[in-house]
Amino acid sequence: MVKKSYMNMNLIILTLVMMILVVLLALGFGAVNVNFMNTLKIVGHHIPKLDQIISLDGIKASHVTIIMDLRLPRIIVALFTGAALAIVGCAFQGVFKNPMADPFVIGISSGAALGATIGLILNLSSNVFGFTGVSICAFFGALVTVLVVLKIAAIQKKLPTTTLLLAGISINYLFSALISLLMILNRHKLESVYLWTLGSFNASKWSEVMLIIPVVVIGSAILWMYSKELNIMLLGDDDASTLGIHVHRTKKIILCVSSLMVAVVVSASGIIAFVGLIIPHTVRILSGPNHKRLIPLAMIVGGIFMVICDTIARTVISPAELSVGIITSLFGVPFFLGLLYQSKKKMV
């Protein structure tokens, strides 16, 4: 037991070191490359008390601006978006007892997309506390969707998994139809809506960093506190109730916290597929099914994965860039097909 805990701690430390290294390397790559040592100096100079020790002599002012004002907020948003989607994927797979569940299974993505579509059509480009009207519309669209799904799915103050999934699928199709209708009626906005749904971090700002970090950190801590309940709920709702778990109250808390996290990150980045599906499975292979270990590791690995995908998206056809959702899908589809193949082998 002690040896296993020691190995898990080593794994967490290793992934944390990898995360820091990936972030520092990503800061240097782009249309303008900045070497690793200069990147370290620029970041270090902006850490309190280190600015007196680390000098920026010989480093171009434009490089400082690129690192601190453009790339760093973008990479932090990508890091915490990947972390949030991965953790919520873990939680949803536990709640629904379904390895194919992801953060968008109850229609959050379609709600956010509908909100963003309305914002784009109405040209809500003005900023409120540093957030664009489109981001705010996407956030409220996602939250309203969750509330509607929970209301529809509830049966005598209970939340059966089947009705949750059916309600989510129904709302998803309804909102997708409304989005298609709005796009047809406003063809001049079709490209903008389509690109938003593919996901991107190219508009990330420090104001979004200040919102995303506390929401993701607090939300992740709450979900981690429910690790024991998630482990027991894998046995089934009836067995979990017998073992003293308040199943339906736990489901509501997990779904509400998860949905708030997803709503916040989706409003900033758009819809990014597959992260919440493939990261939990990958981490589960490394650490096992215990959510106490699974959640913190998924948080770190999800962040690493998203930063790598975003770096590829903005450098592969530099100075232009791809939507990050394209890159995650290129990784995700083969992984998904691999899961399907493994499932077929078990059934034979």
C-alpha positions as CSV (number, residue, x, y, z in Angstrom):
1,M,0.0,0.0,0.0
2,V,2.8,2.4,1.0
3,K,4.7,1.4,-2.2
4,K,1.7,2.1,-4.3
5,S,1.1,5.5,-2.7
6,Y,4.8,6.3,-3.3
7,M,4.5,5.4,-6.9
8,N,1.4,7.5,-7.4
9,M,3.2,10.5,-5.8
10,N,6.1,10.0,-8.1
11,L,3.8,9.9,-11.0
12,I,2.1,13.2,-10.0
13,I,5.5,14.9,-9.5
14,L,6.7,13.6,-12.9
15,T,3.6,14.9,-14.7
16,L,3.9,18.3,-12.9
17,V,7.5,18.6,-14.0
18,M,6.4,17.7,-17.6
19,M,3.6,20.3,-17.4
20,I,6.0,23.1,-16.4
21,L,8.5,22.1,-19.2
22,V,5.7,21.9,-21.8
23,V,4.4,25.4,-20.8
24,L,7.9,26.9,-21.0
25,L,8.6,25.3,-24.4
26,A,5.2,26.4,-25.7
27,L,5.9,30.0,-24.7
28,G,8.9,30.0,-27.0
29,F,7.2,28.6,-30.1
30,G,5.2,30.6,-32.5
31,A,5.3,32.9,-35.5
32,V,8.2,34.5,-33.6
33,N,10.4,32.0,-31.8
34,V,12.0,33.0,-28.5
35,N,14.9,30.8,-27.2
36,F,14.4,28.8,-24.0
37,M,16.7,30.8,-21.8
38,N,15.2,34.1,-22.8
39,T,11.7,32.7,-22.1
40,L,12.9,31.7,-18.7
41,K,14.3,35.2,-18.0
42,I,11.1,36.9,-19.2
43,V,8.8,34.8,-17.1
44,G,11.2,34.9,-14.1
45,H,11.5,38.7,-14.3
46,H,7.8,39.1,-13.8
47,I,7.7,36.9,-10.6
48,P,7.7,39.2,-7.5
49,K,11.1,39.6,-5.9
50,L,12.9,37.9,-8.8
51,D,12.7,41.0,-10.9
52,Q,15.6,42.5,-9.0
53,I,17.7,39.4,-9.7
54,I,16.8,38.5,-13.3
55,S,17.7,41.2,-15.9
56,L,16.1,41.5,-19.3
57,D,19.2,43.1,-20.8
58,G,19.7,42.1,-24.4
59,I,16.1,40.8,-24.8
60,K,13.9,42.6,-27.3
61,A,10.9,44.5,-25.9
62,S,8.8,42.9,-28.6
63,H,9.7,39.4,-27.3
64,V,8.6,40.4,-23.7
65,T,5.3,41.7,-25.1
66,I,4.7,38.5,-27.1
67,I,5.5,36.2,-24.1
68,M,3.6,38.1,-21.4
69,D,0.7,39.7,-23.2
70,L,-0.1,37.2,-26.0
71,R,1.3,33.7,-25.3
72,L,1.2,33.4,-21.5
73,P,-2.5,34.2,-21.0
74,R,-3.4,32.0,-24.0
75,I,-1.3,29.1,-22.6
76,I,-2.8,29.5,-19.1
77,V,-6.3,29.4,-20.5
78,A,-5.5,26.4,-22.6
79,L,-3.9,24.7,-19.5
80,F,-6.9,25.2,-17.3
81,T,-9.4,24.4,-20.1
82,G,-7.7,21.0,-20.7
83,A,-7.6,20.4,-16.9
84,A,-11.3,21.2,-16.5
85,L,-12.5,19.1,-19.4
86,A,-10.4,16.1,-18.3
87,I,-11.7,16.3,-14.7
88,V,-15.3,16.7,-15.7
89,G,-14.8,13.8,-18.1
90,C,-13.7,11.7,-15.1
91,A,-16.7,12.8,-13.0
92,F,-19.2,12.2,-15.8
93,Q,-17.9,8.8,-16.6
94,G,-18.2,7.9,-12.9
95,V,-21.7,9.4,-12.6
96,F,-23.1,7.8,-15.8
97,K,-21.1,4.6,-15.4
98,N,-20.3,5.0,-19.1
99,P,-16.8,5.1,-20.5
100,M,-18.1,7.1,-23.5
101,A,-19.5,9.9,-21.4
102,D,-17.7,13.3,-21.8
103,P,-18.3,16.9,-20.5
104,F,-20.8,17.6,-23.3
105,V,-23.0,14.5,-22.8
106,I,-25.9,16.5,-21.3
107,G,-26.0,19.2,-24.0
108,I,-23.7,21.8,-22.5
109,S,-21.9,22.2,-25.9
110,S,-25.0,22.9,-27.9
111,G,-26.3,25.4,-25.3
112,A,-23.0,27.3,-25.3
113,A,-23.0,27.2,-29.1
114,L,-26.5,28.5,-29.3
115,G,-25.7,31.3,-26.9
116,A,-22.5,32.2,-28.9
117,T,-24.5,32.1,-32.2
118,I,-27.0,34.6,-30.8
119,G,-24.1,36.8,-29.6
120,L,-22.4,36.7,-33.0
121,I,-25.6,37.4,-34.9
122,L,-26.4,40.4,-32.7
123,N,-22.8,41.7,-33.0
124,L,-22.3,41.7,-29.3
125,S,-18.6,42.6,-29.5
126,S,-18.5,45.1,-26.6
127,N,-16.6,44.1,-23.5
128,V,-18.1,43.7,-20.0
129,F,-15.4,43.4,-17.3
130,G,-13.0,42.3,-20.0
131,F,-15.3,39.6,-21.5
132,T,-16.9,39.8,-24.9
133,G,-20.6,39.7,-25.4
134,V,-20.2,36.4,-27.3
135,S,-18.4,34.7,-24.4
136,I,-21.1,35.9,-21.9
137,C,-23.9,34.6,-24.2
138,A,-22.1,31.2,-24.5
139,F,-21.7,31.0,-20.7
140,F,-25.4,31.7,-20.0
141,G,-26.4,29.4,-22.9
142,A,-24.5,26.5,-21.3
143,L,-25.9,27.2,-17.8
144,V,-29.5,27.5,-19.0
145,T,-29.1,24.2,-20.9
146,V,-27.9,22.4,-17.7
147,L,-30.8,23.8,-15.7
148,V,-33.3,22.8,-18.4
149,V,-31.8,19.2,-18.6
150,L,-31.9,18.8,-14.8
151,K,-35.5,20.0,-14.7
152,I,-36.6,17.6,-17.5
153,A,-34.6,14.6,-16.1
154,A,-35.8,14.9,-12.5
155,I,-38.3,12.3,-11.4
156,Q,-39.7,12.8,-7.9
157,K,-36.5,14.8,-6.9
158,K,-34.3,12.0,-8.2
159,L,-32.0,12.0,-11.2
160,P,-32.0,8.6,-13.0
161,T,-29.0,8.2,-15.3
162,T,-31.2,7.2,-18.3
163,T,-33.5,10.2,-18.1
164,L,-30.4,12.5,-17.8
165,L,-28.9,11.1,-20.9
166,L,-32.1,11.2,-22.9
167,A,-32.9,14.8,-21.8
168,G,-29.3,15.8,-22.7
169,I,-29.6,14.2,-26.1
170,S,-33.0,15.8,-26.8
171,I,-31.9,19.3,-25.8
172,N,-28.7,18.8,-27.9
173,Y,-30.7,18.0,-31.0
174,L,-33.1,20.8,-30.4
175,F,-30.4,23.4,-29.9
176,S,-28.4,22.1,-32.9
177,A,-31.5,22.5,-35.1
178,L,-32.0,26.1,-33.8
179,I,-28.3,26.9,-34.5
180,S,-28.7,25.5,-38.1
181,L,-31.8,27.6,-38.6
182,L,-30.1,30.8,-37.3
183,M,-27.1,30.1,-39.6
184,I,-29.3,29.7,-42.6
185,L,-31.1,32.9,-41.8
186,N,-27.8,34.8,-41.2
187,R,-25.5,33.4,-43.9
188,H,-23.0,36.2,-43.5
189,K,-22.3,34.9,-40.0
190,L,-22.0,31.3,-41.0
191,E,-18.1,31.2,-41.0
192,S,-17.9,33.0,-37.6
193,V,-20.2,30.5,-35.9
194,Y,-18.5,27.5,-37.5
195,L,-15.1,28.6,-36.4
196,W,-16.3,29.3,-32.9
197,T,-17.7,25.8,-32.6
198,L,-14.2,24.4,-33.5
199,G,-12.6,26.1,-30.5
200,S,-9.7,28.4,-30.3
201,F,-7.6,30.3,-27.7
202,N,-6.4,33.1,-30.0
203,A,-8.5,35.7,-28.2
204,S,-7.5,34.7,-24.7
205,K,-6.8,37.6,-22.3
206,W,-5.7,38.1,-18.7
207,S,-9.3,38.8,-17.7
208,E,-10.3,35.3,-18.7
209,V,-7.3,33.9,-16.8
210,M,-8.5,35.6,-13.6
211,L,-12.0,34.0,-14.0
212,I,-11.0,30.5,-15.2
213,I,-8.3,29.8,-12.6
214,P,-10.5,30.2,-9.4
215,V,-13.5,28.4,-11.0
216,V,-11.4,25.4,-12.2
217,V,-9.3,25.1,-9.0
218,I,-12.3,25.3,-6.6
219,G,-14.5,23.1,-8.9
220,S,-11.7,20.5,-9.1
221,A,-11.2,20.5,-5.3
222,I,-15.0,19.9,-4.8
223,L,-15.0,17.0,-7.3
224,W,-11.9,15.5,-5.7
225,M,-13.7,15.7,-2.3
226,Y,-16.4,13.5,-3.9
227,S,-13.8,10.8,-5.0
228,K,-15.0,8.3,-2.5
229,E,-18.7,8.7,-3.6
230,L,-17.7,8.4,-7.3
231,N,-15.8,5.2,-6.6
232,I,-18.8,3.7,-4.8
233,M,-21.3,4.9,-7.4
234,L,-19.5,2.8,-10.0
235,L,-21.2,-0.2,-8.2
236,G,-24.6,1.1,-9.2
237,D,-27.1,3.5,-7.6
238,D,-28.8,0.9,-5.5
239,D,-25.6,-0.5,-4.0
240,A,-24.2,3.0,-3.4
241,S,-27.4,3.9,-1.5
242,T,-27.1,0.7,0.6
243,L,-23.5,1.8,1.5
244,G,-24.7,5.1,2.8
245,I,-24.2,7.4,-0.3
246,H,-26.9,10.0,-0.9
247,V,-26.8,9.2,-4.6
248,H,-29.1,11.8,-6.1
249,R,-27.8,14.6,-4.0
250,T,-24.3,13.7,-4.9
251,K,-25.3,13.5,-8.6
252,K,-26.8,17.0,-8.5
253,I,-23.7,18.5,-6.8
254,I,-21.3,16.8,-9.2
255,L,-23.3,17.8,-12.3
256,C,-23.8,21.4,-11.2
257,V,-20.1,21.9,-10.3
258,S,-19.0,20.2,-13.4
259,S,-21.4,22.2,-15.6
260,L,-20.2,25.5,-14.1
261,M,-16.6,24.6,-14.9
262,V,-17.4,23.6,-18.5
263,A,-19.6,26.7,-19.0
264,V,-16.7,28.9,-18.0
265,V,-14.0,27.3,-20.1
266,V,-16.3,26.8,-23.1
267,S,-17.3,30.5,-23.1
268,A,-13.6,31.4,-23.3
269,S,-12.4,28.7,-25.8
270,G,-15.4,27.4,-27.8
271,I,-16.2,23.7,-28.1
272,I,-13.2,21.5,-27.9
273,A,-14.0,17.8,-28.5
274,F,-12.5,14.5,-27.2
275,V,-10.4,15.9,-24.3
276,G,-12.9,14.8,-21.7
277,L,-13.1,11.4,-23.3
278,I,-9.5,10.4,-24.0
279,I,-7.7,11.9,-21.1
280,P,-9.6,10.0,-18.3
281,H,-9.0,6.7,-20.2
282,T,-5.3,7.4,-20.7
283,V,-4.8,8.3,-17.0
284,R,-6.9,5.4,-15.8
285,I,-4.4,3.1,-17.5
286,L,-1.6,4.7,-15.6
287,S,-3.1,5.2,-12.2
288,G,-6.1,2.8,-11.9
289,P,-9.8,3.6,-11.4
290,N,-9.6,5.2,-8.0
291,H,-10.8,8.8,-8.4
292,K,-8.7,10.0,-5.5
293,R,-5.6,9.5,-7.8
294,L,-7.5,9.8,-11.2
295,I,-8.8,13.3,-10.7
296,P,-5.5,15.1,-9.9
297,L,-3.6,13.2,-12.6
298,A,-6.3,13.9,-15.2
299,M,-6.1,17.6,-14.3
300,I,-2.4,17.7,-15.0
301,V,-2.4,15.5,-18.1
302,G,-5.4,17.2,-19.5
303,G,-3.7,20.6,-19.2
304,I,-0.5,19.2,-20.8
305,F,-2.5,17.7,-23.7
306,M,-4.4,20.9,-24.4
307,V,-1.2,23.1,-24.3
308,I,0.5,20.7,-26.8
309,C,-2.6,20.7,-29.1
310,D,-2.8,24.5,-29.0
311,T,0.9,24.9,-29.7
312,I,0.5,22.6,-32.8
313,A,-2.6,24.5,-33.9
314,R,-0.8,27.9,-33.8
315,T,2.5,26.8,-35.3
316,V,1.8,24.1,-37.9
317,I,0.7,26.6,-40.6
318,S,2.3,29.7,-39.0
319,P,1.7,32.7,-39.2
320,A,-1.9,31.5,-39.7
321,E,-3.3,29.0,-37.3
322,L,-5.8,26.1,-37.1
323,S,-8.6,25.7,-34.6
324,V,-7.5,23.7,-31.7
325,G,-10.6,21.5,-31.9
326,I,-9.2,20.1,-35.2
327,I,-6.0,19.0,-33.5
328,T,-7.8,17.4,-30.5
329,S,-10.1,15.6,-33.0
330,L,-7.2,14.2,-35.0
331,F,-5.9,12.7,-31.7
332,G,-9.3,11.8,-30.4
333,V,-10.9,9.9,-33.3
334,P,-8.2,7.2,-33.5
335,F,-8.4,6.8,-29.7
336,F,-12.2,6.5,-29.9
337,L,-11.9,3.9,-32.6
338,G,-9.4,2.0,-30.5
339,L,-11.9,2.0,-27.6
340,L,-14.5,0.7,-29.9
341,Y,-12.2,-2.1,-31.2
342,Q,-11.3,-3.1,-27.6
343,S,-15.0,-3.2,-26.7
344,K,-15.7,-5.4,-29.7
345,K,-12.9,-7.8,-28.7
346,K,-14.4,-8.2,-25.2
347,M,-17.8,-9.0,-26.7
348,V,-16.5,-11.7,-28.9
